[in-house]
């Protein structure tokens, strides 16, 4: 939503700038209404187009950053052990390994 509002504001600002540039160049007393309209349209399209490109790039970067943060958070969590630890394993068969106590 914020990106859309920024694009609309940039389009309006570009239209004002385009109108003003053509109006300054217009000769005194000449009818420049068509030229002013064309200048406003072109200025609005250029302004909105530029901000739209930047908005898309920013939204993609934010999405990628969030995805990477989630990936790193998932990697940092230890996985539960499914195999018993050798130091605490009391069910091993020492006789099968040939390590039976002498007795």
BELWOMO-V949707 format. One record per helix or strand. SS is the DSSP state (h for helix, s for strand). FROM is the first residue (numbers start at 1). LEN is the number of residues. If there is no record, write none. Layout:
SS_FROM_LEN / SS_FROM_LEN
This chain:
h_2_24 / h_33_44
